[in-house]
C-alpha cells in the first residue's frame, strides 16, 4: 500500500472513531434553566427576569427606566461622585555623585539633600552590608542637609524643591588635586533665588558650605541633620546604645543625649558652637564657618 493511501486510511479511521464514540455515548443534554416561578430564562434585554435589581453605584433605581430593570439612573455630574482633586506633578529627581579618594557622596536634586555618605577607607560590618564602605546616612530617612527658610511667620521648605546642579554630572576628585565645588541653585517663580555651594577637598572629609539668598529678608536658615547615623557594627543592639547627638553650647559647654532616650521632638536652645550626630566611631557635625559670617549655630 502506498504512503498516501495509508495516510488517508488513518484519517478515515480517526473520523470513524470520533463519530462512533458520539453515537455510542451521546453527550447529556443540558437542563433548561427556569426562573423561580417556572419562567423561561431572561434574555439579554432584561425580559423574563423577575426580582428587583440592586441600585447602581451613585444612586437608587428609582430614577431608572422601569421597562428595563438593568437601566441605571440618568448620568450625574462627575463632581457629584468624585470631587475634583488637584493633581500636583512630582518634580524629576536625579542623583549627583561627588567621589574622591576618601569618600563617595551622593546628592539628590530634590531639596539638594545628601542621601548617601560613604567613607571608602572604612569597612562596614552591619548585617547585609559586610565588605561595603561605611555608610553614614541611615537608609530610608530621606537624607540630610535639607533646608528651610524662616520669613517672618512663614516657613519656606526647600526639601522637595527641584534644584539646578553645577556641574550636572557631579565631581571626581583625584589624589593630589585641588578643591572643587558643587553648586545647587533654586529659582522660585516669586523671585527668590537660593544657592548653596559645597566645596570638597580630596585629602579631607571636611565640606565647606556657602549659602546665599537673593530676594526677601530671611530671619533664619534651618538645616536638617537627620535622625541619627547609619549602623555599621556587627551588633545593632550594642551600637544603638552609643548612638546619640552632641552639642557645644556657648555658655554651658559640651553635652550629649542618647537617641534611645528620645521619644519625641526636642529643642536644644542655642547658641551652639557646633552640633553633631555620633555613632561608635563616626560623627557628622555642623560647624560655623571660619571665614567671617556667623560664629554660632
GROMACS elastic network, one bead per residue, 0.5 to 0.9 nm:
[ bonds ]
;  ai    aj funct       b0    kb
    1     4     6  0.83910   500
    1     5     6  0.65054   500
    1     6     6  0.67881   500
    2     5     6  0.54005   500
    2     6     6  0.64671   500
    2     7     6  0.88735   500
    3     6     6  0.51708   500
    3     7     6  0.62919   500
    3     8     6  0.88237   500
    4     7     6  0.51519   500
    4     8     6  0.63215   500
    4     9     6  0.86185   500
    5     8     6  0.51701   500
    5     9     6  0.60647   500
    5    10     6  0.85823   500
    6     9     6  0.50742   500
    6    10     6  0.61754   500
    6    11     6  0.87637   500
    7    10     6  0.51564   500
    7    11     6  0.64168   500
    7    12     6  0.87277   500
    8    11     6  0.51900   500
    8    12     6  0.61850   500
    8    13     6  0.86808   500
    9    12     6  0.50428   500
    9    13     6  0.61833   500
    9    14     6  0.86735   500
   10    13     6  0.51907   500
   10    14     6  0.62983   500
   10    15     6  0.87826   500
   11    14     6  0.51415   500
   11    15     6  0.63296   500
   11    16     6  0.86731   500
   12    15     6  0.52002   500
   12    16     6  0.62017   500
   12    17     6  0.86779   500
   13    16     6  0.50088   500
   13    17     6  0.61698   500
   13    18     6  0.87326   500
   14    17     6  0.51105   500
   14    18     6  0.63307   500
   14    19     6  0.86871   500
   15    18     6  0.51822   500
   15    19     6  0.61079   500
   15    20     6  0.82943   500
   16    19     6  0.52031   500
   16    20     6  0.57031   500
   16    21     6  0.82892   500
   17    20     6  0.51030   500
   17    21     6  0.59708   500
   17    22     6  0.86960   500
   18    21     6  0.52518   500
   18    22     6  0.65061   500
   18    23     6  0.88487   500
   19    22     6  0.53037   500
   19    23     6  0.63399   500
   19    24     6  0.87805   500
   20    23     6  0.50799   500
   20    24     6  0.61312   500
   20    25     6  0.83638   500
   21    24     6  0.52422   500
   21    25     6  0.57598   500
   21    26     6  0.76128   500
   22    25     6  0.51796   500
   22    27     6  0.72552   500
   23    26     6  0.56410   500
   25    28     6  0.89688   500
   26    29     6  0.87643   500
   28    31     6  0.89450   500
   30    33     6  0.88068   500
   32    40     6  0.84416   500
   32    41     6  0.83596   500
   33    38     6  0.88876   500
   33    39     6  0.88959   500
   33    40     6  0.71918   500
   33    41     6  0.61073   500
   34    37     6  0.76739   500
   34    38     6  0.52390   500
   34    39     6  0.54366   500
   34    40     6  0.50949   500
   34    41     6  0.54198   500
   34    42     6  0.88546   500
   35    38     6  0.50476   500
   35    40     6  0.62619   500
   35    41     6  0.61834   500
   35    42     6  0.83197   500
   35    48     6  0.85299   500
   35    49     6  0.77578   500
   35    50     6  0.77523   500
   36    39     6  0.71240   500
   36    50     6  0.83989   500
   38    41     6  0.89430   500
   39    42     6  0.83993   500
   39    48     6  0.68406   500
   39    49     6  0.82953   500
   39    50     6  0.88150   500
   40    43     6  0.89115   500
   40    48     6  0.65092   500
   40    49     6  0.84896   500
   41    47     6  0.87530   500
   41    48     6  0.64056   500
   41    49     6  0.70669   500
   42    45     6  0.79453   500
   42    46     6  0.60324   500
   42    47     6  0.55947   500
   42    50     6  0.84219   500
   43    46     6  0.54449   500
   43    47     6  0.56129   500
   43    48     6  0.67469   500
   43    49     6  0.77257   500
   44    47     6  0.75409   500
   45    68     6  0.74913   500
   45    70     6  0.85918   500
   46    49     6  0.59504   500
   46    67     6  0.87466   500
   46    68     6  0.61367   500
   46    69     6  0.66113   500
   46    70     6  0.68496   500
   47    50     6  0.85815   500
   47    67     6  0.89671   500
   47    68     6  0.78902   500
   47    69     6  0.87824   500
   49    69     6  0.83904   500
   50    53     6  0.88741   500
   51    69     6  0.88533   500
   52    55     6  0.89923   500
   52    69     6  0.72534   500
   53    56     6  0.85869   500
   53    61     6  0.79390   500
   53    69     6  0.61958   500
   53    70     6  0.66987   500
   54    60     6  0.82055   500
   54    61     6  0.74603   500
   54    70     6  0.88201   500
   55    58     6  0.84032   500
   55    59     6  0.66165   500
   55    62     6  0.84968   500
   55    72     6  0.75680   500
   55    73     6  0.89269   500
   56    59     6  0.62146   500
   56    60     6  0.64447   500
   56    61     6  0.68709   500
   56    70     6  0.89358   500
   56    71     6  0.87447   500
   56    72     6  0.60055   500
   56    73     6  0.77154   500
   57    60     6  0.78843   500
   57    72     6  0.87004   500
   58    73     6  0.84467   500
   58    76     6  0.81798   500
   58    80     6  0.85273   500
   58    81     6  0.65687   500
   59    62     6  0.84712   500
   59    63     6  0.85330   500
   59    72     6  0.84184   500
   59    73     6  0.69442   500
   60    63     6  0.70327   500
   60    64     6  0.81252   500
   60    72     6  0.80633   500
   60    73     6  0.72186   500
   61    64     6  0.52038   500
   61    65     6  0.84056   500
   61    66     6  0.87597   500
   61    69     6  0.85485   500
   61    71     6  0.80147   500
   61    72     6  0.61795   500
   61    73     6  0.62623   500
   62    65     6  0.83765   500
   62    66     6  0.84356   500
   62    72     6  0.88018   500
   62    73     6  0.75134   500
   63    66     6  0.84668   500
   63    72     6  0.74851   500
   63    73     6  0.50608   500
   63    74     6  0.70719   500
   64    67     6  0.87738   500
   64    68     6  0.80850   500
   64    69     6  0.78608   500
   64    70     6  0.83643   500
   64    71     6  0.55732   500
   64    74     6  0.69428   500
   65    68     6  0.57038   500
   65    69     6  0.71204   500
   65    70     6  0.83415   500
   65    71     6  0.57318   500
   65    72     6  0.72895   500
   65    73     6  0.76662   500
   66    69     6  0.59060   500
   66    70     6  0.87391   500
   66    71     6  0.76905   500
   67    70     6  0.89254   500
   67    71     6  0.83414   500
   68    71     6  0.54489   500
   68    72     6  0.89601   500
   69    72     6  0.81537   500
   71    74     6  0.89317   500
   72    75     6  0.84614   500
   73    76     6  0.81455   500
   75    78     6  0.87444   500
   76    79     6  0.83226   500
   76    80     6  0.68685   500
   76    81     6  0.78364   500
   77    80     6  0.55546   500
   77    81     6  0.73753   500
   77    82     6  0.89906   500
   78    81     6  0.55553   500
   78    82     6  0.58764   500
   78    83     6  0.74107   500
   78    84     6  0.85739   500
   79    82     6  0.50699   500
   79    84     6  0.63448   500
   80    83     6  0.64754   500
   82    85     6  0.83511   500
   90    93     6  0.87402   500
   91   110     6  0.76641   500
   91   160     6  0.83614   500
   91   161     6  0.77033   500
   91   162     6  0.62729   500
   92   109     6  0.83689   500
   92   110     6  0.78759   500
   92   162     6  0.75388   500
   93   108     6  0.66485   500
   93   109     6  0.57313   500
   93   110     6  0.57955   500
   93   162     6  0.75293   500
   94   107     6  0.82983   500
   94   108     6  0.58632   500
   94   109     6  0.54625   500
   94   110     6  0.76245   500
   95   106     6  0.64103   500
   95   107     6  0.55141   500
   95   109     6  0.63176   500
   95   110     6  0.89274   500
   95   115     6  0.88328   500
   95   169     6  0.89654   500
   95   170     6  0.87835   500
   96   105     6  0.83378   500
   96   106     6  0.56773   500
   96   107     6  0.51151   500
   96   108     6  0.63951   500
   96   109     6  0.73506   500
   96   165     6  0.82302   500
   96   168     6  0.71829   500
   96   169     6  0.62938   500
   96   170     6  0.51240   500
   96   171     6  0.82809   500
   97   104     6  0.69412   500
   97   105     6  0.56925   500
   97   107     6  0.62825   500
   97   108     6  0.89835   500
   97   169     6  0.75366   500
   97   170     6  0.50962   500
   97   171     6  0.65478   500
   97   172     6  0.82179   500
   98   103     6  0.80861   500
   98   104     6  0.58080   500
   98   105     6  0.50978   500
   98   106     6  0.63677   500
   98   107     6  0.81091   500
   98   170     6  0.55356   500
   98   172     6  0.59565   500
   98   173     6  0.77243   500
   98   182     6  0.82944   500
   98   200     6  0.84865   500
   99   102     6  0.79103   500
   99   103     6  0.58365   500
   99   105     6  0.62484   500
   99   106     6  0.85021   500
   99   170     6  0.83999   500
   99   171     6  0.63644   500
   99   172     6  0.50984   500
   99   173     6  0.61444   500
   99   174     6  0.86298   500
   99   202     6  0.85316   500
  100   103     6  0.54091   500
  100   104     6  0.64074   500
  100   105     6  0.88113   500
  100   120     6  0.89217   500
  100   171     6  0.83356   500
  100   172     6  0.60309   500
  100   174     6  0.60053   500
  100   175     6  0.74361   500
  100   200     6  0.86283   500
  100   201     6  0.81663   500
  100   202     6  0.53582   500
  100   203     6  0.81952   500
  101   104     6  0.83442   500
  101   120     6  0.74230   500
  101   121     6  0.84440   500
  101   173     6  0.72365   500
  101   174     6  0.65257   500
  101   175     6  0.61471   500
  101   202     6  0.62237   500
  101   203     6  0.74150   500
  102   118     6  0.85831   500
  102   119     6  0.60319   500
  102   120     6  0.53472   500
  102   121     6  0.61258   500
  102   202     6  0.70466   500
  102   203     6  0.71915   500
  102   204     6  0.74976   500
  102   205     6  0.72449   500
  103   117     6  0.71406   500
  103   118     6  0.55495   500
  103   120     6  0.52054   500
  103   121     6  0.77952   500
  103   202     6  0.84861   500
  103   205     6  0.74131   500
  104   116     6  0.78082   500
  104   117     6  0.60298   500
  104   118     6  0.51351   500
  104   119     6  0.66760   500
  104   120     6  0.70684   500
  105   114     6  0.71880   500
  105   115     6  0.78410   500
  105   116     6  0.56480   500
  105   118     6  0.63305   500
  105   119     6  0.87228   500
  106   113     6  0.86112   500
  106   114     6  0.60088   500
  106   115     6  0.57617   500
  106   117     6  0.65786   500
  106   118     6  0.86554   500
  107   110     6  0.86653   500
  107   112     6  0.63308   500
  107   113     6  0.55432   500
  107   115     6  0.55950   500
  107   116     6  0.70969   500
  107   143     6  0.85848   500
  108   111     6  0.68715   500
  108   112     6  0.54612   500
  108   113     6  0.52488   500
  108   114     6  0.64325   500
  108   115     6  0.65603   500
  108   143     6  0.85680   500
  108   163     6  0.87967   500
  109   112     6  0.50499   500
  109   113     6  0.71262   500
  109   160     6  0.89235   500
  109   161     6  0.81412   500
  109   162     6  0.58789   500
  109   163     6  0.52619   500
  109   164     6  0.70580   500
  109   165     6  0.71577   500
  109   184     6  0.79293   500
  110   113     6  0.67857   500
  110   158     6  0.83913   500
  110   159     6  0.66823   500
  110   160     6  0.51919   500
  110   161     6  0.53664   500
  110   163     6  0.61623   500
  111   114     6  0.89760   500
  111   145     6  0.84566   500
  111   146     6  0.56788   500
  111   147     6  0.73987   500
  111   157     6  0.87273   500
  111   158     6  0.54151   500
  111   161     6  0.51057   500
  111   162     6  0.62588   500
  111   163     6  0.66586   500
  111   186     6  0.89227   500
  112   144     6  0.89756   500
  112   145     6  0.74410   500
  112   146     6  0.64226   500
  112   147     6  0.84381   500
  112   158     6  0.83141   500
  112   159     6  0.73443   500
  112   160     6  0.86032   500
  112   161     6  0.82312   500
  112   162     6  0.79539   500
  112   163     6  0.64982   500
  112   164     6  0.89691   500
  112   165     6  0.86966   500
  112   184     6  0.64545   500
  112   185     6  0.86156   500
  112   196     6  0.85012   500
  113   142     6  0.78606   500
  113   143     6  0.57005   500
  113   144     6  0.55280   500
  113   145     6  0.53949   500
  113   146     6  0.51516   500
  113   147     6  0.85230   500
  113   159     6  0.73257   500
  114   117     6  0.73375   500
  114   137     6  0.82192   500
  114   142     6  0.85388   500
  114   143     6  0.52638   500
  114   144     6  0.52081   500
  114   145     6  0.61613   500
  114   146     6  0.78828   500
  115   137     6  0.65591   500
  115   138     6  0.86148   500
  115   139     6  0.84068   500
  115   141     6  0.84225   500
  115   142     6  0.64942   500
  115   144     6  0.65292   500
  116   135     6  0.68775   500
  116   136     6  0.70951   500
  116   137     6  0.54856   500
  116   138     6  0.82665   500
  116   139     6  0.84682   500
  116   143     6  0.71166   500
  116   144     6  0.88587   500
  117   134     6  0.81581   500
  117   135     6  0.56685   500
  117   136     6  0.54289   500
  117   137     6  0.60256   500
  118   122     6  0.86714   500
  118   132     6  0.89540   500
  118   133     6  0.58027   500
  118   134     6  0.54237   500
  118   136     6  0.64123   500
  118   137     6  0.82687   500
  119   122     6  0.58299   500
  119   123     6  0.81243   500
  119   133     6  0.57635   500
  119   134     6  0.53018   500
  119   135     6  0.66820   500
  119   136     6  0.79397   500
  119   205     6  0.87750   500
  120   123     6  0.74690   500
  120   132     6  0.84579   500
  120   133     6  0.51607   500
  120   134     6  0.69775   500
  121   133     6  0.71420   500
  121   134     6  0.82025   500
  122   132     6  0.84430   500
  122   133     6  0.56761   500
  122   134     6  0.56177   500
  123   129     6  0.89626   500
  123   130     6  0.73820   500
  123   131     6  0.56705   500
  123   132     6  0.57449   500
  123   134     6  0.53381   500
  123   232     6  0.81284   500
  124   127     6  0.87141   500
  124   129     6  0.62379   500
  124   130     6  0.55282   500
  124   131     6  0.59874   500
  124   132     6  0.56086   500
  124   133     6  0.55856   500
  124   135     6  0.74743   500
  124   231     6  0.83144   500
  124   233     6  0.66199   500
  124   234     6  0.84090   500
  125   128     6  0.82904   500
  125   129     6  0.64607   500
  125   131     6  0.69518   500
  125   132     6  0.81156   500
  125   134     6  0.83429   500
  125   231     6  0.86352   500
  125   232     6  0.53798   500
  125   234     6  0.50512   500
  125   235     6  0.86087   500
  126   129     6  0.53247   500
  126   130     6  0.59207   500
  126   134     6  0.89881   500
  126   231     6  0.62886   500
  126   235     6  0.73336   500
  126   236     6  0.75715   500
  127   130     6  0.62583   500
  127   232     6  0.83624   500
  127   233     6  0.81985   500
  127   234     6  0.64517   500
  127   235     6  0.83364   500
  127   236     6  0.88455   500
  129   132     6  0.55151   500
  129   133     6  0.82370   500
  129   134     6  0.87149   500
  129   232     6  0.80744   500
  130   133     6  0.84660   500
  130   232     6  0.87540   500
  130   234     6  0.88683   500
  131   134     6  0.89002   500
  132   135     6  0.83899   500
  134   230     6  0.84537   500
  134   231     6  0.85600   500
  134   232     6  0.62477   500
  135   138     6  0.75426   500
  135   139     6  0.89905   500
  135   229     6  0.82303   500
  135   230     6  0.60392   500
  135   231     6  0.76451   500
  135   232     6  0.71376   500
  136   228     6  0.86945   500
  136   229     6  0.52197   500
  136   231     6  0.77140   500
  136   232     6  0.83446   500
  136   282     6  0.79402   500
  136   283     6  0.83526   500
  136   284     6  0.78055   500
  137   140     6  0.89499   500
  137   141     6  0.78775   500
  137   142     6  0.89695   500
  137   143     6  0.65619   500
  137   144     6  0.76630   500
  137   226     6  0.81346   500
  137   228     6  0.77479   500
  137   229     6  0.55365   500
  137   230     6  0.51260   500
  137   231     6  0.87948   500
  138   141     6  0.59795   500
  138   142     6  0.84796   500
  138   143     6  0.76399   500
  138   226     6  0.83262   500
  138   227     6  0.80583   500
  138   228     6  0.68860   500
  138   229     6  0.56353   500
  138   231     6  0.72888   500
  139   142     6  0.76423   500
  139   143     6  0.81229   500
  139   230     6  0.71570   500
  140   143     6  0.78909   500
  141   144     6  0.81661   500
  141   226     6  0.70484   500
  141   227     6  0.74884   500
  142   226     6  0.81594   500
  143   146     6  0.76497   500
  143   224     6  0.87210   500
  143   225     6  0.82613   500
  143   226     6  0.66080   500
  144   147     6  0.89362   500
  144   223     6  0.81626   500
  144   224     6  0.55973   500
  144   225     6  0.50597   500
  144   226     6  0.51493   500
  144   227     6  0.87998   500
  145   159     6  0.87128   500
  145   223     6  0.54579   500
  145   225     6  0.57994   500
  145   226     6  0.77893   500
  146   157     6  0.85035   500
  146   158     6  0.67537   500
  146   160     6  0.85147   500
  146   222     6  0.83360   500
  146   223     6  0.58708   500
  146   224     6  0.52827   500
  146   225     6  0.79767   500
  146   226     6  0.89689   500
  147   156     6  0.87879   500
  147   157     6  0.66316   500
  147   158     6  0.55469   500
  147   159     6  0.60169   500
  147   221     6  0.69550   500
  147   222     6  0.54935   500
  147   224     6  0.62132   500
  148   155     6  0.66656   500
  148   156     6  0.55716   500
  148   158     6  0.55859   500
  148   159     6  0.72732   500
  148   220     6  0.82593   500
  148   221     6  0.59347   500
  148   222     6  0.50454   500
  148   223     6  0.66720   500
  148   224     6  0.84052   500
  149   154     6  0.83145   500
  149   155     6  0.57185   500
  149   157     6  0.65112   500
  149   158     6  0.77345   500
  149   218     6  0.64985   500
  149   219     6  0.75677   500
  149   220     6  0.59761   500
  149   222     6  0.63892   500
  150   153     6  0.71767   500
  150   154     6  0.59567   500
  150   156     6  0.63533   500
  150   157     6  0.87725   500
  150   218     6  0.60455   500
  150   219     6  0.55269   500
  150   221     6  0.64110   500
  150   222     6  0.77548   500
  151   154     6  0.51299   500
  151   155     6  0.61004   500
  151   156     6  0.73324   500
  151   216     6  0.77455   500
  151   217     6  0.69074   500
  151   218     6  0.52177   500
  151   219     6  0.56564   500
  151   220     6  0.73576   500
  152   155     6  0.79572   500
  152   217     6  0.87945   500
  152   218     6  0.77633   500
  152   219     6  0.65556   500
  152   220     6  0.89219   500
  157   160     6  0.73883   500
  157   161     6  0.79718   500
  158   161     6  0.52190   500
  158   162     6  0.84407   500
  158   186     6  0.85497   500
  159   162     6  0.87204   500
  161   186     6  0.74259   500
  162   185     6  0.87877   500
  162   186     6  0.68642   500
  163   184     6  0.58982   500
  163   185     6  0.53350   500
  163   187     6  0.79327   500
  164   168     6  0.78255   500
  164   183     6  0.80826   500
  164   184     6  0.56288   500
  164   185     6  0.50679   500
  164   186     6  0.63240   500
  164   187     6  0.85971   500
  165   168     6  0.50613   500
  165   169     6  0.83512   500
  165   170     6  0.82016   500
  165   182     6  0.72278   500
  165   183     6  0.57028   500
  165   185     6  0.65311   500
  166   169     6  0.78385   500
  166   170     6  0.74884   500
  166   181     6  0.84343   500
  166   182     6  0.58227   500
  166   183     6  0.51072   500
  166   184     6  0.66285   500
  166   185     6  0.83766   500
  167   170     6  0.55767   500
  167   171     6  0.73348   500
  167   181     6  0.85963   500
  167   182     6  0.64684   500
  167   183     6  0.73495   500
  168   171     6  0.88600   500
  168   182     6  0.88394   500
  170   182     6  0.71534   500
  171   180     6  0.75973   500
  171   181     6  0.80921   500
  171   182     6  0.73404   500
  172   180     6  0.88387   500
  173   176     6  0.88053   500
  173   177     6  0.67135   500
  173   178     6  0.79244   500
  173   179     6  0.78035   500
  173   180     6  0.74987   500
  173   200     6  0.82756   500
  173   201     6  0.78058   500
  173   202     6  0.56937   500
  174   177     6  0.54005   500
  174   178     6  0.82658   500
  174   202     6  0.63669   500
  175   178     6  0.85784   500
  175   202     6  0.59915   500
  175   203     6  0.69835   500
  176   202     6  0.73071   500
  176   203     6  0.76111   500
  177   180     6  0.89842   500
  177   201     6  0.82394   500
  177   202     6  0.67648   500
  177   203     6  0.86056   500
  178   200     6  0.87487   500
  178   201     6  0.66051   500
  178   202     6  0.70968   500
  178   203     6  0.89264   500
  179   199     6  0.64730   500
  179   200     6  0.53476   500
  179   202     6  0.66397   500
  179   203     6  0.89343   500
  180   198     6  0.83674   500
  180   199     6  0.55185   500
  180   200     6  0.55140   500
  180   201     6  0.68662   500
  180   202     6  0.86363   500
  181   197     6  0.64561   500
  181   198     6  0.54688   500
  181   200     6  0.62533   500
  182   196     6  0.84949   500
  182   197     6  0.56814   500
  182   198     6  0.52314   500
  182   199     6  0.63788   500
  182   200     6  0.81459   500
  183   195     6  0.71081   500
  183   196     6  0.58292   500
  183   198     6  0.62658   500
  183   199     6  0.85825   500
  184   194     6  0.82565   500
  184   195     6  0.56518   500
  184   196     6  0.52982   500
  184   197     6  0.62176   500
  184   198     6  0.83865   500
  185   193     6  0.72002   500
  185   194     6  0.57562   500
  185   196     6  0.65717   500
  185   197     6  0.85110   500
  186   192     6  0.81522   500
  186   193     6  0.57396   500
  186   194     6  0.51398   500
  186   195     6  0.63598   500
  187   190     6  0.84456   500
  187   191     6  0.69765   500
  187   192     6  0.60515   500
  187   194     6  0.65735   500
  187   195     6  0.87148   500
  188   191     6  0.55055   500
  188   192     6  0.51002   500
  188   193     6  0.62184   500
  188   194     6  0.82590   500
  189   192     6  0.72957   500
  190   215     6  0.89933   500
  191   214     6  0.81698   500
  191   215     6  0.64213   500
  191   216     6  0.87895   500
  192   213     6  0.72469   500
  192   214     6  0.57366   500
  192   216     6  0.69770   500
  193   212     6  0.81207   500
  193   213     6  0.57944   500
  193   215     6  0.65397   500
  194   211     6  0.75537   500
  194   212     6  0.59811   500
  194   214     6  0.64379   500
  194   215     6  0.86491   500
  195   210     6  0.81730   500
  195   211     6  0.56710   500
  195   212     6  0.52241   500
  195   213     6  0.64355   500
  195   214     6  0.85106   500
  196   209     6  0.68106   500
  196   210     6  0.55766   500
  196   212     6  0.64344   500
  196   213     6  0.88396   500
  197   208     6  0.80689   500
  197   209     6  0.57068   500
  197   210     6  0.52300   500
  197   211     6  0.64817   500
  197   212     6  0.87486   500
  198   207     6  0.63533   500
  198   208     6  0.55943   500
  198   210     6  0.66460   500
  198   211     6  0.89236   500
  199   206     6  0.87708   500
  199   207     6  0.57775   500
  199   208     6  0.50630   500
  199   209     6  0.65243   500
  199   210     6  0.84952   500
  200   203     6  0.88061   500
  200   204     6  0.77694   500
  200   205     6  0.79093   500
  200   206     6  0.70977   500
  200   207     6  0.53451   500
  200   208     6  0.68385   500
  201   204     6  0.53937   500
  201   205     6  0.73170   500
  201   206     6  0.72277   500
  201   207     6  0.73902   500
  201   208     6  0.89076   500
  202   205     6  0.79269   500
  203   206     6  0.89966   500
  204   207     6  0.81343   500
  208   289     6  0.77557   500
  209   289     6  0.80326   500
  210   289     6  0.85766   500
  213   216     6  0.80497   500
  213   217     6  0.83294   500
  213   218     6  0.78315   500
  214   217     6  0.83832   500
  215   218     6  0.86685   500
  218   221     6  0.73147   500
  224   227     6  0.89362   500
  225   228     6  0.79832   500
  225   276     6  0.82746   500
  225   277     6  0.78530   500
  225   284     6  0.83442   500
  225   285     6  0.84592   500
  225   286     6  0.83945   500
  226   229     6  0.79796   500
  226   277     6  0.86774   500
  227   259     6  0.85123   500
  227   277     6  0.83662   500
  228   243     6  0.71227   500
  228   244     6  0.69751   500
  228   245     6  0.77048   500
  228   259     6  0.76295   500
  228   277     6  0.60900   500
  228   278     6  0.74261   500
  228   279     6  0.81513   500
  229   243     6  0.74683   500
  229   244     6  0.85411   500
  229   277     6  0.65733   500
  229   278     6  0.65742   500
  229   279     6  0.63531   500
  229   282     6  0.83242   500
  229   283     6  0.78542   500
  229   284     6  0.77099   500
  230   279     6  0.80292   500
  231   234     6  0.86528   500
  231   235     6  0.88035   500
  231   236     6  0.65459   500
  231   239     6  0.72686   500
  231   240     6  0.81465   500
  231   279     6  0.79022   500
  232   235     6  0.85643   500
  232   236     6  0.79591   500
  232   239     6  0.82528   500
  232   279     6  0.88401   500
  232   280     6  0.89332   500
  233   236     6  0.64106   500
  233   238     6  0.83797   500
  233   239     6  0.65366   500
  233   280     6  0.84005   500
  234   237     6  0.89992   500
  234   238     6  0.86240   500
  234   239     6  0.83747   500
  235   238     6  0.54406   500
  235   239     6  0.62763   500
  235   240     6  0.86067   500
  236   240     6  0.58430   500
  236   241     6  0.87443   500
  237   240     6  0.53354   500
  237   241     6  0.69394   500
  238   241     6  0.55674   500
  238   242     6  0.75338   500
  239   242     6  0.56231   500
  239   243     6  0.65100   500
  239   279     6  0.70909   500
  239   280     6  0.64095   500
  240   243     6  0.50389   500
  240   244     6  0.83787   500
  240   258     6  0.85190   500
  240   259     6  0.78052   500
  240   260     6  0.71883   500
  240   279     6  0.79045   500
  240   280     6  0.87231   500
  241   244     6  0.82984   500
  241   258     6  0.71273   500
  241   259     6  0.80793   500
  241   260     6  0.69892   500
  241   279     6  0.89780   500
  241   280     6  0.89309   500
  242   258     6  0.65766   500
  242   259     6  0.82067   500
  242   260     6  0.88352   500
  242   278     6  0.77953   500
  242   279     6  0.59314   500
  242   280     6  0.59018   500
  243   257     6  0.86348   500
  243   258     6  0.58444   500
  243   259     6  0.58708   500
  243   260     6  0.76975   500
  243   277     6  0.77677   500
  243   278     6  0.57994   500
  243   280     6  0.68857   500
  244   256     6  0.69957   500
  244   257     6  0.55040   500
  244   260     6  0.78687   500
  244   276     6  0.86294   500
  244   277     6  0.59482   500
  244   278     6  0.54832   500
  244   279     6  0.67234   500
  245   255     6  0.87039   500
  245   256     6  0.56662   500
  245   257     6  0.56565   500
  245   258     6  0.66410   500
  245   259     6  0.71721   500
  245   275     6  0.74972   500
  245   276     6  0.56070   500
  245   278     6  0.58410   500
  245   279     6  0.87579   500
  246   254     6  0.71277   500
  246   255     6  0.58053   500
  246   257     6  0.66321   500
  246   258     6  0.89278   500
  246   274     6  0.84739   500
  246   275     6  0.57513   500
  246   276     6  0.51503   500
  246   277     6  0.62683   500
  246   278     6  0.73765   500
  246   285     6  0.88774   500
  247   253     6  0.79592   500
  247   254     6  0.56662   500
  247   255     6  0.56747   500
  247   256     6  0.63170   500
  247   268     6  0.84455   500
  247   272     6  0.66519   500
  247   273     6  0.76405   500
  247   274     6  0.58874   500
  247   276     6  0.62866   500
  247   277     6  0.88768   500
  248   251     6  0.85941   500
  248   252     6  0.75705   500
  248   253     6  0.50253   500
  248   255     6  0.64656   500
  248   256     6  0.87831   500
  248   270     6  0.89033   500
  248   271     6  0.86702   500
  248   272     6  0.53129   500
  248   273     6  0.53445   500
  248   274     6  0.55037   500
  248   275     6  0.64398   500
  249   252     6  0.52236   500
  249   254     6  0.61739   500
  249   255     6  0.78562   500
  249   269     6  0.84780   500
  249   270     6  0.62790   500
  249   271     6  0.60936   500
  249   273     6  0.60265   500
  249   274     6  0.76974   500
  249   275     6  0.88077   500
  250   253     6  0.60306   500
  250   254     6  0.87702   500
  250   270     6  0.75387   500
  250   271     6  0.60082   500
  250   272     6  0.53583   500
  250   273     6  0.59761   500
  250   296     6  0.81075   500
  251   271     6  0.83807   500
  251   272     6  0.85321   500
  252   255     6  0.81757   500
  253   272     6  0.85940   500
  253   273     6  0.87930   500
  257   260     6  0.86192   500
  257   261     6  0.73515   500
  257   262     6  0.79949   500
  258   261     6  0.56113   500
  258   262     6  0.71204   500
  259   262     6  0.51960   500
  259   263     6  0.83410   500
  260   263     6  0.76990   500
  262   265     6  0.76235   500
  262   266     6  0.80122   500
  263   266     6  0.89318   500
  269   272     6  0.81698   500
  270   273     6  0.86342   500
  270   296     6  0.83257   500
  270   297     6  0.69725   500
  271   274     6  0.88970   500
  271   296     6  0.58614   500
  271   297     6  0.56602   500
  272   275     6  0.69798   500
  272   295     6  0.89336   500
  272   296     6  0.54571   500
  272   297     6  0.50229   500
  273   287     6  0.68882   500
  273   288     6  0.70944   500
  273   295     6  0.72358   500
  273   296     6  0.50064   500
  273   297     6  0.61388   500
  274   285     6  0.70626   500
  274   286     6  0.57762   500
  274   288     6  0.68590   500
  274   296     6  0.71585   500
  274   297     6  0.63757   500
  275   284     6  0.85739   500
  275   285     6  0.56331   500
  275   286     6  0.55283   500
  275   287     6  0.69599   500
  275   297     6  0.78623   500
  276   283     6  0.64314   500
  276   284     6  0.53931   500
  276   286     6  0.62421   500
  276   287     6  0.86472   500
  277   282     6  0.84644   500
  277   283     6  0.55362   500
  277   284     6  0.52051   500
  277   285     6  0.63566   500
  278   281     6  0.75800   500
  278   282     6  0.57759   500
  278   284     6  0.64564   500
  278   285     6  0.84544   500
  279   282     6  0.53554   500
  279   283     6  0.63826   500
  280   283     6  0.85261   500
  286   297     6  0.82015   500
  287   290     6  0.86572   500
  287   295     6  0.88164   500
  287   296     6  0.79918   500
  287   297     6  0.75377   500
  288   293     6  0.81439   500
  288   294     6  0.64420   500
  288   295     6  0.55646   500
  288   296     6  0.58117   500
  288   297     6  0.64714   500
  289   292     6  0.68362   500
  289   293     6  0.67281   500
  289   294     6  0.69807   500
  289   295     6  0.69610   500
  289   296     6  0.88011   500
  290   293     6  0.78961   500
  290   294     6  0.87658   500
  290   295     6  0.77751   500
  292   295     6  0.76754   500
  294   297     6  0.76176   500
